[in-house]
Amino acid sequence: MATKTNTGLVAYAKAQVGLPYWYGTYGQTANASLLSAKKKQYPDYYTADDFKSRYGKRVHDCCGLIKGYLWSDSATSTPTYKSSQDKSANGLYTAATTKGKISTFPKTAGLLVFRGTSTSKITHVGVYGGDGYVYEAKNHASGVCKTAYKQSDWNYWAQCSYITDDTATTTLAAQTTAADEKTVWDYLCGKIGNAYGVAGLMGNLYAESALIANNLQNTYNTKLGMTDKEYTDAVDSGTYTAFSSDSAGYGLAQWTYSARKKALLEYAVAQKASVGNLSMQLAFLYKEMSESYSTVLNTLKNATSVLHASNIVLTKYEKPADTGTSVQTKRAGYGQTYYDKYAGTSSSASTSSTSSAATVTEQTATDPAKSFTKSLAGTYKTTANLYMRNGAGQGKAAMVVLPKGTSVKNYGYYTSASGVKWLYVQVTYNNIKYTGFCCGTYLKKQ
């Protein structure tokens, strides 16, 4: 067989999209003999009555998608079993020498991404395509599909130990993604003029669409039987006429409601642009905010932290079903990544009243502590997801949300507000050093 490479794995995985999922398979052709063997091997799984309808099609499970590539000469040839490479999802991660937590994921085409509660309890694996998508044999209902990459969906990543990394030269898809990301940042900086506001908005757009302008809501790829490109082309050509009424999330902001999708389409037509065009969608997004979400826009222009900006977008513009603390933390975290990467790299960002350093290494509280008690000094852990603020009291601006269990350091300084001690603490979170106030009610001394 030819040398197995990262890009070859991506091409193989993409070629399987739309084909069925059969547990315990690795690219064989579904037939009565294979079904009989698998029923004996996995009787608890093979209980559905629709397996025969998959006959004649190539089938995989999640790790079988990787093994199918390793053991086949092409995306359609018969695989040859190799016991030395027969690994579970957990085994693929264990065998890898280059790997890590998803927070360190380099987003290189052909790397594997994993889901699991620990490195010894990995339950699922997918292939990152370098284009903002993961290609995965998901389950019996979904088959092999592509899903927009979101860090929150995965826990670990690894370079498959049985293939050669040939992605030293960035693929065109990856270049396009990076260019699009910078295009979004620069455009929004020019309109909003506040790096915190831009980062908070981008973090939400990433959570919705991975910043892919022609992104169709994943469930509708399956429901409509269309890829993102096929859907976009059909809308542009007029052969698909239900764009405004189909309730499918679409585009950067995953516009869903009929009136908003209708306005997006009309704007695209007026601009003589594809409905999936990035520049057109950015202009529409700003127009929509200016005309219908002025409170959100004004908040973004005057935001004092990424969290401040992110939460206004989450609760007043995107408005998903879940806007709880964990969602706030995740989206603000996405935004903080963009702030760390781009703040200060464009002239419009540097005009903001906020910090314009290219890489923020420390965030200092605005207010000084007013009191000192030596016995308070020590290490504390947060007992809930907890805001750190730039002063004592809930009316002070939030700087970051610290997840439950985060360790913070106090040197005895605090300020009382409404009869409650707000401890003046330090913490390094997401590689940023913060100094600010946390409510002592939710801090437990270690």
GUKOL-890741 format. One record per residue (C-alpha): residue number from 1; residue in one letter; x, y, z. Coordinates in nm, 2 decimals. Example, Ala and Ser with C-alpha at 12.3 -4.5 7.8 and 13.67 -1.06 7.14 Angstrom:
2
1  A  1.23  -0.45  0.78;
2  S  1.37  -0.11  0.71;
This chain:
446
1  M  0.00  0.00  0.00;
2  A  0.11  0.36  -0.06;
3  T  0.24  0.57  0.23;
4  K  -0.05  0.68  0.45;
5  T  -0.06  1.06  0.52;
6  N  -0.27  1.32  0.70;
7  T  -0.41  1.46  0.38;
8  G  -0.48  1.11  0.25;
9  L  -0.68  1.04  0.57;
10  V  -0.88  1.36  0.52;
11  A  -0.96  1.28  0.16;
12  Y  -1.07  0.93  0.26;
13  A  -1.29  1.05  0.54;
14  K  -1.46  1.31  0.32;
15  A  -1.53  1.05  0.05;
16  Q  -1.73  0.84  0.31;
17  V  -1.97  1.13  0.41;
18  G  -2.33  1.01  0.37;
19  L  -2.25  0.64  0.41;
20  P  -2.39  0.43  0.69;
21  Y  -2.25  0.36  1.04;
22  W  -2.22  0.00  1.14;
23  Y  -2.05  -0.07  1.48;
24  G  -1.73  -0.28  1.45;
25  T  -1.67  -0.22  1.08;
26  Y  -1.38  -0.06  0.90;
27  G  -1.48  0.00  0.54;
28  Q  -1.63  -0.34  0.44;
29  T  -1.92  -0.35  0.20;
30  A  -2.25  -0.42  0.39;
31  N  -2.41  -0.75  0.30;
32  A  -2.60  -1.04  0.46;
33  S  -2.28  -1.22  0.56;
34  L  -2.13  -0.92  0.73;
35  L  -2.45  -0.84  0.91;
36  S  -2.47  -1.20  1.04;
37  A  -2.12  -1.19  1.17;
38  K  -2.17  -0.86  1.34;
39  K  -2.49  -0.96  1.50;
40  K  -2.31  -1.25  1.66;
41  Q  -2.02  -1.02  1.77;
42  Y  -2.24  -0.73  1.89;
43  P  -2.59  -0.86  1.96;
44  D  -2.69  -0.56  2.17;
45  Y  -2.61  -0.31  1.89;
46  Y  -2.75  -0.50  1.59;
47  T  -3.12  -0.48  1.69;
48  A  -3.26  -0.22  1.44;
49  D  -3.46  -0.34  1.14;
50  D  -3.31  -0.12  0.88;
51  F  -2.96  -0.28  0.84;
52  K  -3.06  -0.45  0.51;
53  S  -3.13  -0.12  0.35;
54  R  -2.76  -0.04  0.38;
55  Y  -2.65  -0.34  0.17;
56  G  -2.41  -0.26  -0.10;
57  K  -2.26  0.04  0.08;
58  R  -1.93  0.09  0.25;
59  V  -1.97  0.10  0.63;
60  H  -1.76  0.21  0.93;
61  D  -1.77  0.29  1.30;
62  C  -1.58  0.59  1.44;
63  C  -1.23  0.43  1.47;
64  G  -1.32  0.22  1.17;
65  L  -1.31  0.53  0.96;
66  I  -0.94  0.57  1.04;
67  K  -0.87  0.19  1.00;
68  G  -1.06  0.19  0.67;
69  Y  -0.81  0.44  0.54;
70  L  -0.51  0.25  0.68;
71  W  -0.62  -0.08  0.54;
72  S  -0.75  0.02  0.20;
73  D  -0.57  0.12  -0.13;
74  S  -0.85  0.37  -0.21;
75  A  -1.17  0.51  -0.08;
76  T  -1.36  0.23  -0.25;
77  S  -1.13  -0.07  -0.24;
78  T  -1.17  -0.37  -0.01;
79  P  -0.98  -0.32  0.32;
80  T  -0.72  -0.58  0.44;
81  Y  -0.73  -0.63  0.81;
82  K  -0.41  -0.56  1.01;
83  S  -0.42  -0.68  1.37;
84  S  -0.13  -0.46  1.47;
85  Q  -0.33  -0.14  1.39;
86  D  -0.66  -0.27  1.52;
87  K  -0.72  -0.01  1.79;
88  S  -1.02  0.13  1.96;
89  A  -1.07  0.51  1.99;
90  N  -0.89  0.49  2.33;
91  G  -0.62  0.27  2.17;
92  L  -0.56  0.52  1.89;
93  Y  -0.50  0.80  2.15;
94  T  -0.28  0.58  2.37;
95  A  -0.06  0.47  2.07;
96  A  0.00  0.83  1.96;
97  T  0.32  1.01  2.06;
98  T  0.21  1.35  1.95;
99  K  -0.11  1.45  2.14;
100  G  -0.26  1.67  2.40;
101  K  -0.56  1.84  2.55;
102  I  -0.80  2.01  2.31;
103  S  -0.70  2.35  2.44;
104  T  -0.36  2.29  2.27;
105  F  -0.51  2.16  1.94;
106  P  -0.31  2.31  1.64;
107  K  -0.60  2.26  1.40;
108  T  -0.39  2.08  1.14;
109  A  -0.56  1.88  0.87;
110  G  -0.56  1.50  0.94;
111  L  -0.52  1.52  1.31;
112  L  -0.76  1.31  1.52;
113  V  -0.99  1.46  1.78;
114  F  -1.13  1.26  2.07;
115  R  -1.42  1.27  2.31;
116  G  -1.38  1.13  2.66;
117  T  -1.39  1.21  3.03;
118  S  -1.02  1.12  3.06;
119  T  -0.73  0.98  2.85;
120  S  -0.83  0.63  2.97;
121  K  -1.20  0.67  2.90;
122  I  -1.21  0.80  2.54;
123  T  -1.53  0.69  2.36;
124  H  -1.53  0.86  2.02;
125  V  -1.28  0.98  1.75;
126  G  -1.31  1.20  1.44;
127  V  -1.08  1.34  1.17;
128  Y  -1.02  1.72  1.16;
129  G  -1.03  1.83  0.80;
130  G  -0.83  2.15  0.82;
131  D  -1.14  2.34  0.69;
132  G  -1.32  2.40  1.01;
133  Y  -1.50  2.06  1.01;
134  V  -1.46  1.73  1.17;
135  Y  -1.54  1.42  0.96;
136  E  -1.67  1.14  1.18;
137  A  -1.86  0.81  1.17;
138  K  -2.10  0.95  1.43;
139  N  -2.37  0.69  1.51;
140  H  -2.64  0.47  1.35;
141  A  -2.88  0.75  1.28;
142  S  -2.63  1.00  1.14;
143  G  -2.38  0.77  0.96;
144  V  -2.05  0.93  0.84;
145  C  -2.10  1.31  0.85;
146  K  -1.91  1.63  0.88;
147  T  -1.97  1.86  1.17;
148  A  -1.84  2.21  1.24;
149  Y  -1.54  2.19  1.47;
150  K  -1.61  2.34  1.82;
151  Q  -1.36  2.30  2.09;
152  S  -1.63  2.23  2.34;
153  D  -1.73  1.91  2.16;
154  W  -1.39  1.75  2.20;
155  N  -1.15  1.68  2.48;
156  Y  -0.82  1.56  2.32;
157  W  -0.63  1.55  2.00;
158  A  -0.35  1.33  1.85;
159  Q  -0.14  1.26  1.54;
160  C  -0.23  0.91  1.43;
161  S  0.09  0.70  1.49;
162  Y  0.03  0.50  1.17;
163  I  0.04  0.78  0.92;
164  T  0.30  1.04  0.81;
165  D  0.23  1.41  0.87;
166  D  0.25  1.57  0.53;
167  T  0.08  1.90  0.63;
168  A  0.40  2.10  0.70;
169  T  0.28  2.31  0.41;
170  T  -0.05  2.46  0.50;
171  T  -0.34  2.34  0.28;
172  L  -0.54  2.59  0.08;
173  A  -0.84  2.52  0.30;
174  A  -0.65  2.61  0.61;
175  Q  -0.51  2.92  0.45;
176  T  -0.86  3.02  0.36;
177  T  -0.99  2.97  0.71;
178  A  -0.71  3.18  0.86;
179  A  -0.76  3.45  0.60;
180  D  -1.14  3.45  0.68;
181  E  -1.07  3.48  1.05;
182  K  -0.85  3.78  1.00;
183  T  -1.10  3.93  0.76;
184  V  -1.38  3.91  1.02;
185  W  -1.15  4.07  1.29;
186  D  -1.04  4.36  1.07;
187  Y  -1.39  4.43  0.94;
188  L  -1.55  4.43  1.29;
189  C  -1.26  4.64  1.44;
190  G  -1.33  4.90  1.17;
191  K  -1.69  4.92  1.26;
192  I  -1.69  4.86  1.64;
193  G  -1.35  5.02  1.73;
194  N  -1.33  4.82  2.06;
195  A  -1.11  4.51  2.07;
196  Y  -1.31  4.36  2.36;
197  G  -1.64  4.41  2.17;
198  V  -1.50  4.25  1.86;
199  A  -1.36  3.95  2.04;
200  G  -1.68  3.90  2.23;
201  L  -1.88  3.90  1.91;
202  M  -1.64  3.68  1.73;
203  G  -1.64  3.42  2.01;
204  N  -2.02  3.39  1.97;
205  L  -2.00  3.37  1.59;
206  Y  -1.74  3.10  1.62;
207  A  -1.97  2.91  1.86;
208  E  -2.25  2.93  1.61;
209  S  -2.07  2.87  1.28;
210  A  -1.70  2.82  1.33;
211  L  -1.68  3.15  1.13;
212  I  -1.78  2.96  0.81;
213  A  -2.01  3.19  0.61;
214  N  -2.19  2.91  0.41;
215  N  -2.24  2.69  0.72;
216  L  -2.58  2.52  0.72;
217  Q  -2.71  2.39  1.06;
218  N  -2.57  2.04  1.08;
219  T  -2.91  1.87  1.14;
220  Y  -3.04  2.02  0.82;
221  N  -2.75  1.88  0.62;
222  T  -2.90  1.55  0.70;
223  K  -3.26  1.66  0.68;
224  L  -3.23  1.82  0.34;
225  G  -2.97  1.58  0.21;
226  M  -2.74  1.87  0.11;
227  T  -2.39  1.98  0.19;
228  D  -2.33  2.34  0.28;
229  K  -2.21  2.42  -0.07;
230  E  -2.51  2.24  -0.23;
231  Y  -2.75  2.43  -0.02;
232  T  -2.59  2.76  -0.09;
233  D  -2.57  2.70  -0.46;
234  A  -2.94  2.60  -0.47;
235  V  -3.04  2.92  -0.28;
236  D  -2.83  3.14  -0.51;
237  S  -2.97  2.97  -0.83;
238  G  -3.33  2.99  -0.71;
239  T  -3.38  2.62  -0.73;
240  Y  -3.43  2.61  -0.35;
241  T  -3.70  2.85  -0.26;
242  A  -3.76  2.77  0.11;
243  F  -3.45  2.96  0.25;
244  S  -3.66  3.21  0.45;
245  S  -3.90  2.96  0.59;
246  D  -3.71  2.64  0.65;
247  S  -3.60  2.73  1.00;
248  A  -3.24  2.61  0.93;
249  G  -2.96  2.81  1.09;
250  Y  -2.73  2.95  0.83;
251  G  -2.42  3.16  0.79;
252  L  -2.19  3.34  1.04;
253  A  -2.46  3.41  1.30;
254  Q  -2.67  3.10  1.21;
255  W  -2.96  3.32  1.12;
256  T  -3.27  3.11  1.17;
257  Y  -3.59  3.31  1.20;
258  S  -3.79  3.37  0.88;
259  A  -3.77  3.75  0.89;
260  R  -3.40  3.76  0.95;
261  K  -3.32  3.50  0.68;
262  K  -3.55  3.69  0.44;
263  A  -3.36  4.01  0.51;
264  L  -3.03  3.84  0.46;
265  L  -3.13  3.69  0.13;
266  E  -3.27  4.02  0.00;
267  Y  -2.95  4.20  0.10;
268  A  -2.74  3.94  -0.08;
269  V  -2.95  3.98  -0.40;
270  A  -2.92  4.36  -0.37;
271  Q  -2.55  4.33  -0.34;
272  K  -2.53  4.08  -0.63;
273  A  -2.35  3.84  -0.40;
274  S  -2.39  3.48  -0.30;
275  V  -2.59  3.43  0.02;
276  G  -2.28  3.25  0.16;
277  N  -2.04  3.53  0.08;
278  L  -1.84  3.63  0.38;
279  S  -1.80  4.00  0.31;
280  M  -2.17  4.04  0.23;
281  Q  -2.27  3.86  0.56;
282  L  -2.04  4.09  0.76;
283  A  -2.20  4.40  0.61;
284  F  -2.54  4.25  0.67;
285  L  -2.46  4.17  1.03;
286  Y  -2.35  4.52  1.10;
287  K  -2.65  4.66  0.92;
288  E  -2.88  4.44  1.13;
289  M  -2.72  4.54  1.45;
290  S  -2.73  4.91  1.37;
291  E  -3.10  4.90  1.28;
292  S  -3.25  4.63  1.51;
293  Y  -3.00  4.56  1.79;
294  S  -2.86  4.91  1.87;
295  T  -2.83  4.83  2.24;
296  V  -2.61  4.53  2.16;
297  L  -2.39  4.74  1.92;
298  N  -2.35  5.02  2.17;
299  T  -2.25  4.78  2.44;
300  L  -1.99  4.62  2.21;
301  K  -1.85  4.97  2.13;
302  N  -1.81  5.04  2.50;
303  A  -1.74  4.69  2.65;
304  T  -1.48  4.68  2.93;
305  S  -1.40  4.31  2.90;
306  V  -1.44  4.02  2.66;
307  L  -1.70  3.86  2.89;
308  H  -1.90  4.18  2.90;
309  A  -1.92  4.19  2.52;
310  S  -1.97  3.82  2.48;
311  N  -2.27  3.81  2.72;
312  I  -2.46  4.09  2.55;
313  V  -2.43  3.91  2.21;
314  L  -2.52  3.57  2.37;
315  T  -2.83  3.70  2.55;
316  K  -2.96  3.98  2.33;
317  Y  -2.85  3.89  1.97;
318  E  -2.79  3.52  1.93;
319  K  -3.03  3.41  2.21;
320  P  -2.99  3.03  2.20;
321  A  -3.20  2.81  2.43;
322  D  -2.92  2.78  2.68;
323  T  -2.75  3.10  2.80;
324  G  -2.64  2.97  3.14;
325  T  -2.31  3.02  3.31;
326  S  -2.13  2.73  3.14;
327  V  -2.23  2.86  2.80;
328  Q  -2.12  3.21  2.90;
329  T  -1.78  3.08  3.00;
330  K  -1.73  2.88  2.68;
331  R  -1.82  3.17  2.45;
332  A  -1.62  3.42  2.64;
333  G  -1.33  3.18  2.62;
334  Y  -1.35  3.16  2.25;
335  G  -1.36  3.54  2.24;
336  Q  -1.06  3.57  2.47;
337  T  -0.86  3.35  2.22;
338  Y  -0.93  3.60  1.94;
339  Y  -0.85  3.89  2.17;
340  D  -0.51  3.73  2.26;
341  K  -0.44  3.66  1.90;
342  Y  -0.54  3.98  1.73;
343  A  -0.58  4.27  1.98;
344  G  -0.34  4.55  1.88;
345  T  -0.27  4.40  1.54;
346  S  -0.50  4.64  1.35;
347  S  -0.51  5.02  1.37;
348  S  -0.88  5.03  1.45;
349  A  -0.82  4.81  1.75;
350  S  -0.55  5.04  1.89;
351  T  -0.79  5.33  1.89;
352  S  -1.00  5.16  2.16;
353  S  -0.99  5.29  2.51;
354  T  -0.91  4.93  2.62;
355  S  -0.57  4.76  2.62;
356  S  -0.41  4.74  2.28;
357  A  -0.12  4.51  2.36;
358  A  -0.08  4.24  2.10;
359  T  -0.06  3.97  2.37;
360  V  -0.22  4.04  2.70;
361  T  -0.02  3.88  2.98;
362  E  -0.17  4.05  3.28;
363  Q  -0.50  4.21  3.36;
364  T  -0.49  4.44  3.67;
365  A  -0.79  4.54  3.88;
366  T  -0.90  4.90  3.86;
367  D  -0.97  4.95  4.23;
368  P  -0.72  4.90  4.51;
369  A  -0.81  4.69  4.82;
370  K  -0.92  4.89  5.12;
371  S  -0.85  4.64  5.41;
372  F  -0.60  4.39  5.52;
373  T  -0.62  4.08  5.75;
374  K  -0.32  3.86  5.77;
375  S  -0.53  3.55  5.85;
376  L  -0.71  3.57  5.52;
377  A  -0.40  3.51  5.32;
378  G  -0.37  3.18  5.14;
379  T  -0.50  2.98  4.84;
380  Y  -0.87  2.95  4.78;
381  K  -1.08  2.75  4.54;
382  T  -1.40  2.87  4.37;
383  T  -1.71  2.68  4.49;
384  A  -1.91  2.78  4.18;
385  N  -1.85  2.94  3.84;
386  L  -1.75  3.28  3.97;
387  Y  -1.70  3.63  3.82;
388  M  -1.37  3.82  3.89;
389  R  -1.45  4.19  3.89;
390  N  -1.24  4.51  3.87;
391  G  -1.38  4.62  4.21;
392  A  -1.58  4.49  4.51;
393  G  -1.95  4.44  4.45;
394  Q  -2.18  4.30  4.19;
395  G  -2.21  4.64  4.02;
396  K  -1.84  4.63  3.92;
397  A  -1.73  4.52  3.57;
398  A  -1.67  4.15  3.52;
399  M  -1.32  4.07  3.39;
400  V  -1.35  3.69  3.35;
401  V  -1.56  3.39  3.47;
402  L  -1.35  3.14  3.67;
403  P  -1.49  2.79  3.65;
404  K  -1.58  2.60  3.97;
405  G  -1.27  2.46  4.13;
406  T  -1.03  2.73  4.01;
407  S  -0.75  2.80  4.25;
408  V  -0.68  3.17  4.33;
409  K  -0.42  3.34  4.56;
410  N  -0.50  3.60  4.83;
411  Y  -0.24  3.79  5.03;
412  G  -0.48  3.91  5.30;
413  Y  -0.62  4.21  5.11;
414  Y  -1.00  4.27  5.06;
415  T  -1.27  4.52  5.04;
416  S  -1.61  4.49  5.21;
417  A  -1.93  4.56  5.01;
418  S  -2.28  4.52  5.14;
419  G  -2.14  4.34  5.44;
420  V  -1.96  4.08  5.23;
421  K  -1.58  4.05  5.20;
422  W  -1.46  4.07  4.84;
423  L  -1.11  3.92  4.83;
424  Y  -0.84  4.08  4.62;
425  V  -0.69  3.77  4.44;
426  Q  -0.46  3.67  4.16;
427  V  -0.50  3.38  3.92;
428  T  -0.35  3.27  3.59;
429  Y  -0.64  3.15  3.36;
430  N  -0.61  3.07  2.99;
431  N  -0.25  3.19  3.01;
432  I  -0.35  3.53  3.13;
433  K  -0.27  3.67  3.47;
434  Y  -0.57  3.84  3.63;
435  T  -0.58  4.05  3.95;
436  G  -0.92  4.14  4.08;
437  F  -1.20  4.09  4.33;
438  C  -1.40  3.77  4.39;
439  C  -1.69  3.74  4.63;
440  G  -1.56  3.56  4.95;
441  T  -1.89  3.38  4.98;
442  Y  -1.79  3.15  4.69;
443  L  -1.42  3.10  4.79;
444  K  -1.31  2.81  5.01;
445  K  -0.97  2.83  5.17;
446  Q  -0.74  2.53  5.11;
